[in-house]
Amino acid sequence: MALSTAPQQTSAGRISLVLPYYNEENFILPTLQAIAAQDTRDFRLIIVNNRSNDGSPALVETFLAASDIDYTHVEEDVPGVVSALMKGIALATGEFIGFLNADTIYPPHYVSRCLALFDANPGATSVMAIDLYAPPESAEGQRRLRRVMLASRLMPKKCHAGTYAQAWRLAPFRAAGAFDRAIWPYVLEDHEIMVRMMDKGPSIYSPSHYCFPSPRRTNSAAVSWNALEKIAYGLLPARAMPWFFHRYLAGKFARRKMLSEALRNRSWE
């Protein structure tokens, strides 16, 4: 179907939110409803259809056309989440860029809290949300918040948030190369980008800034690193990360065919 661009505001928001999707008709509506429920409209939504062949493009367009969201709905024919992210990054405007997942729920204060954290930390290059799998006030939610906050303090130059929970200052993010298949065509782009951004400024985490990813699971053998690689990531110093990703992991991921397109293989389907 032909996708449309339908701006609903007279000026672009401070932050562009990039939401890629592929065959998400069973999951994307709650995410769209969460975006529509945000307590600010100081954002522009760039939603990228990555060659879906189900009913999700029509569902997305119908919902957004009836909303008051400033949005752009485009297609990216090259398969893979990084290709879809690149399309969204090219269209981004404003001071900041954030990334969303089509199966993640964002609380109503998500965008406004993100902007407030940037404003309170003018030297920061990123604001990262904490992924929760239980209400934040619950014992499980509190444990998760404490765990991630501690990790972010002990390892401030490592990644503790998935792409779906990341927001960056747009200018330095683009200057560092952003997400780009020519730089990193593999999975774990959310961790690799920290290698290029870790010396540009701090990443901000807050127990009041969180989101709720879907509990569904992908084929971990195809889209993630192994236990030894995870341990090495945690133990190696930050200064070793360029070597670890671009000299060590890149070769291993290439041999295991852990390209961005592997994220399209879903164990629940």
Backbone torsions as a table, in degrees:
resi	resn	phi	psi	omega
1	MET	NA	155.5	176.9
2	ALA	-79.0	129.1	-179.8
3	LEU	-96.1	155.2	-173.0
4	SER	-119.9	161.1	170.8
5	THR	-111.5	121.2	-173.8
6	ALA	-134.4	78.7	178.7
7	PRO	-66.6	137.1	-178.2
8	GLN	-110.4	-1.7	-179.3
9	GLN	-125.7	160.4	-178.4
10	THR	-82.9	-16.9	179.0
11	SER	-139.2	151.3	-179.0
12	ALA	-68.7	148.6	177.7
13	GLY	-74.2	171.6	-179.8
14	ARG	-69.5	-26.3	-176.3
15	ILE	-129.6	135.3	171.7
16	SER	-94.4	130.1	178.6
17	LEU	-107.8	118.3	-177.2
18	VAL	-101.2	121.6	-178.9
19	LEU	-124.0	100.5	175.5
20	PRO	-84.7	151.0	175.7
21	TYR	-150.4	153.3	177.2
22	TYR	-145.8	113.2	177.4
23	ASN	50.3	62.1	-175.0
24	GLU	-117.1	27.7	-175.0
25	GLU	-63.1	-22.6	-179.8
26	ASN	-90.0	-4.9	-173.6
27	PHE	-130.1	-25.7	-165.5
28	ILE	-76.8	-25.1	-175.6
29	LEU	-60.1	-46.5	177.3
30	PRO	-59.9	-33.5	176.7
31	THR	-66.3	-44.9	177.5
32	LEU	-61.3	-40.6	178.3
33	GLN	-64.0	-36.7	177.5
34	ALA	-66.8	-37.5	177.1
35	ILE	-66.1	-42.3	179.6
36	ALA	-65.4	-24.5	-178.1
37	ALA	-88.4	4.4	179.9
38	GLN	-61.0	145.0	-177.0
39	ASP	-84.7	8.5	172.1
40	THR	-137.9	155.4	172.1
41	ARG	-116.1	23.6	-179.0
42	ASP	-84.1	47.6	179.9
43	PHE	-149.0	160.1	173.0
44	ARG	-122.7	127.9	180.0
45	LEU	-93.5	124.5	174.5
46	ILE	-112.6	108.1	-174.3
47	ILE	-110.6	127.3	-168.3
48	VAL	-118.6	115.3	174.9
49	ASN	-82.0	116.6	-177.2
50	ASN	-101.1	67.6	175.5
51	ARG	63.6	42.9	175.3
52	SER	-67.0	144.9	175.6
53	ASN	-124.6	21.9	174.7
54	ASP	-111.9	-158.6	-177.4
55	GLY	-89.2	7.4	-174.8
56	SER	-65.4	-38.2	179.0
57	PRO	-59.0	-42.9	179.1
58	ALA	-67.0	-40.4	178.8
59	LEU	-61.6	-45.9	-179.7
60	VAL	-60.5	-49.1	-176.4
61	GLU	-65.0	-40.6	179.3
62	THR	-61.9	-44.8	-179.0
63	PHE	-65.7	-49.6	-174.6
64	LEU	-68.5	-36.1	179.8
65	ALA	-63.4	-28.0	-179.9
66	ALA	-91.0	-2.1	-177.1
67	SER	-97.5	176.9	174.8
68	ASP	-102.6	19.9	-178.1
69	ILE	-81.4	135.1	171.7
70	ASP	-77.1	111.2	-173.0
71	TYR	-140.4	159.4	171.4
72	THR	-132.3	125.6	-177.0
73	HIS	-114.5	113.4	-174.0
74	VAL	-130.6	169.5	178.5
75	GLU	-113.6	146.8	170.1
76	GLU	-128.1	116.1	-174.3
77	ASP	-82.5	-20.7	178.2
78	VAL	-76.8	119.7	-176.0
79	PRO	-69.1	146.6	178.2
80	GLY	122.0	140.2	-174.9
81	VAL	-63.9	-35.3	-179.4
82	VAL	-65.0	-38.6	176.6
83	SER	-61.5	-42.2	178.3
84	ALA	-66.4	-39.6	177.3
85	LEU	-63.7	-40.5	178.9
86	MET	-60.1	-40.1	177.7
87	LYS	-61.2	-44.9	179.5
88	GLY	-66.2	-40.1	179.5
89	ILE	-62.0	-39.5	-179.8
90	ALA	-62.7	-27.3	-177.8
91	LEU	-95.4	-4.6	-173.5
92	ALA	-69.1	144.8	175.1
93	THR	-134.7	171.9	178.3
94	GLY	94.0	-172.9	-177.7
95	GLU	-80.9	-30.0	-170.0
96	PHE	-132.6	161.8	173.9
97	ILE	-134.3	134.9	177.0
98	GLY	-127.0	157.2	-177.3
99	PHE	-122.7	138.3	-177.9
100	LEU	-123.1	157.9	172.2
101	ASN	-109.4	151.8	-176.6
102	ALA	-76.9	-4.4	179.2
103	ASP	-126.2	24.3	-177.8
104	THR	-114.9	140.3	179.2
105	ILE	-100.7	129.4	-179.1
106	TYR	-112.3	126.5	-179.1
107	PRO	-64.3	159.8	-175.0
108	PRO	-57.4	-26.1	-179.3
109	HIS	-93.0	9.3	-172.5
110	TYR	-58.8	-53.1	-175.9
111	VAL	-70.1	-45.3	-178.9
112	SER	-64.3	-36.6	177.5
113	ARG	-67.5	-39.8	177.1
114	CYS	-59.6	-47.6	179.5
115	LEU	-64.4	-39.9	179.5
116	ALA	-64.3	-37.9	178.8
117	LEU	-68.5	-37.8	173.6
118	PHE	-62.1	-45.1	-178.2
119	ASP	-64.3	-34.6	-179.3
120	ALA	-78.7	-13.4	-177.6
121	ASN	-132.8	73.3	-173.1
122	PRO	-63.3	-18.1	177.9
123	GLY	-88.9	-6.7	-176.7
124	ALA	-76.9	143.2	174.9
125	THR	-97.2	-16.0	-178.9
126	SER	-148.0	153.3	170.3
127	VAL	-123.2	125.5	-175.1
128	MET	-114.7	132.9	175.7
129	ALA	-89.2	155.9	178.2
130	ILE	-96.6	130.6	179.5
131	ASP	-81.7	123.0	-179.6
132	LEU	-115.3	149.4	179.4
133	TYR	-126.2	16.8	176.4
134	ALA	-156.6	160.7	178.9
135	PRO	-54.7	142.8	-175.8
136	PRO	-61.9	-27.1	-178.9
137	GLU	-84.4	-9.6	-179.6
138	SER	-75.4	163.7	178.6
139	ALA	-60.9	-42.3	179.0
140	GLU	-64.4	-43.5	178.9
141	GLY	-63.4	-41.4	178.8
142	GLN	-64.7	-39.0	177.4
143	ARG	-62.8	-42.7	179.9
144	ARG	-64.4	-43.6	178.6
145	LEU	-60.0	-45.7	-179.8
146	ARG	-64.4	-40.0	-178.0
147	ARG	-63.0	-47.3	-177.9
148	VAL	-69.9	-39.9	178.0
149	MET	-61.0	-41.0	178.2
150	LEU	-64.8	-45.1	179.6
151	ALA	-60.7	-39.4	-178.7
152	SER	-67.6	-27.3	177.8
153	ARG	-81.9	-37.9	-179.4
154	LEU	-74.9	-34.1	-178.2
155	MET	-129.1	68.9	-172.3
156	PRO	-66.6	-18.5	-179.2
157	LYS	-102.9	12.4	175.1
158	LYS	-105.5	165.1	-178.1
159	CYS	-92.3	130.7	178.2
160	HIS	-127.5	18.9	-178.5
161	ALA	-146.3	138.2	176.1
162	GLY	-72.1	168.5	179.3
163	THR	-53.1	-39.2	-177.8
164	TYR	-62.1	-12.3	-177.4
165	ALA	-118.9	13.8	-174.8
166	GLN	-104.4	143.0	171.2
167	ALA	-139.2	142.1	-173.5
168	TRP	-133.2	153.8	165.7
169	ARG	-68.5	126.2	-168.5
170	LEU	-64.5	-43.1	-175.2
171	ALA	-62.5	-53.3	178.9
172	PRO	-67.6	-30.3	177.3
173	PHE	-62.4	-47.3	177.2
174	ARG	-66.0	-39.8	-178.5
175	ALA	-62.1	-30.0	179.6
176	ALA	-83.6	-3.1	178.9
177	GLY	106.9	-13.8	178.4
178	ALA	54.6	-160.1	171.7
179	PHE	-80.2	127.5	-174.5
180	ASP	-154.7	124.8	179.5
181	ARG	-60.5	-29.6	-179.9
182	ALA	-69.2	-24.7	179.0
183	ILE	-93.4	-45.9	-176.9
184	TRP	-148.2	97.7	-177.6
185	PRO	-88.9	5.3	-171.1
186	TYR	-98.6	179.0	172.1
187	VAL	-71.2	176.6	-177.5
188	LEU	63.9	33.0	176.1
189	GLU	-62.8	-26.2	178.9
190	ASP	-67.5	-30.2	177.0
191	HIS	-84.5	-39.6	-178.3
192	GLU	-63.6	-37.0	-177.7
193	ILE	-61.8	-29.2	177.5
194	MET	-64.8	-28.7	178.3
195	VAL	-61.2	-39.4	-178.1
196	ARG	-86.0	-18.1	-176.5
197	MET	-106.7	-10.2	-168.5
198	MET	-63.9	-25.5	179.8
199	ASP	-99.9	6.4	179.9
200	LYS	-87.2	-19.2	-176.7
201	GLY	156.8	163.4	-175.4
202	PRO	-73.2	159.1	170.3
203	SER	-99.8	135.6	-176.6
204	ILE	-104.1	127.6	172.7
205	TYR	-118.0	147.5	178.2
206	SER	-146.4	139.2	177.0
207	PRO	-65.9	-10.4	177.9
208	SER	-95.0	1.6	-178.1
209	HIS	-121.4	108.8	-172.5
210	TYR	-152.4	169.0	175.6
211	CYS	-148.6	173.9	-173.1
212	PHE	-126.0	92.1	177.6
213	PRO	-67.0	158.5	176.0
214	SER	-66.1	144.0	176.3
215	PRO	-77.2	-5.3	-179.5
216	ARG	-62.2	153.3	-174.7
217	ARG	-119.8	144.4	174.3
218	THR	-95.8	177.1	177.0
219	ASN	-73.3	97.8	-172.0
220	SER	-63.3	-28.3	179.4
221	ALA	-65.6	-27.6	-176.6
222	ALA	-92.5	-24.5	-169.3
223	VAL	-122.7	9.6	-178.0
224	SER	-142.3	171.3	178.5
225	TRP	-87.4	168.0	-179.1
226	ASN	-90.3	175.8	-174.3
227	ALA	-60.9	-41.2	-179.5
228	LEU	-63.6	-41.2	179.7
229	GLU	-66.1	-38.3	177.1
230	LYS	-63.7	-43.7	179.8
231	ILE	-63.0	-43.4	179.2
232	ALA	-61.3	-39.9	178.6
233	TYR	-60.3	-41.6	-178.9
234	GLY	-71.6	-33.8	-173.7
235	LEU	-89.0	-32.0	-177.3
236	LEU	-68.9	145.3	177.7
237	PRO	-69.4	159.0	-178.3
238	ALA	-57.8	-34.9	-177.7
239	ARG	-65.6	-17.5	178.9
240	ALA	-88.7	-5.3	-173.9
241	MET	-64.2	-39.9	176.7
242	PRO	-56.9	-44.5	177.1
243	TRP	-64.7	-44.5	-175.1
244	PHE	-59.7	-44.4	-178.6
245	PHE	-79.8	-51.6	-167.8
246	HIS	-88.2	-17.6	177.4
247	ARG	-108.3	-33.9	-174.7
248	TYR	-99.5	-62.8	-176.0
249	LEU	-66.5	-37.9	-176.3
250	ALA	-56.0	-45.8	179.3
251	GLY	-65.3	-42.4	179.3
252	LYS	-65.5	-43.8	179.6
253	PHE	-64.8	-38.0	178.6
254	ALA	-62.8	-43.9	179.7
255	ARG	-66.1	-32.8	179.7
256	ARG	-89.6	3.9	178.5
257	LYS	55.9	41.7	179.0
258	MET	-89.9	58.9	179.0
259	LEU	-81.8	165.6	179.3
260	SER	-54.1	-34.1	-178.8
261	GLU	-63.2	-21.3	-179.1
262	ALA	-61.3	-23.1	179.1
263	LEU	-66.6	-13.6	177.2
264	ARG	-78.9	-14.2	177.0
265	ASN	-84.1	118.5	-171.1
266	ARG	-122.4	124.2	-176.6
267	SER	-71.6	-19.9	-177.2
268	TRP	-84.9	-7.4	-179.0
269	GLU	-96.7	NA	NA
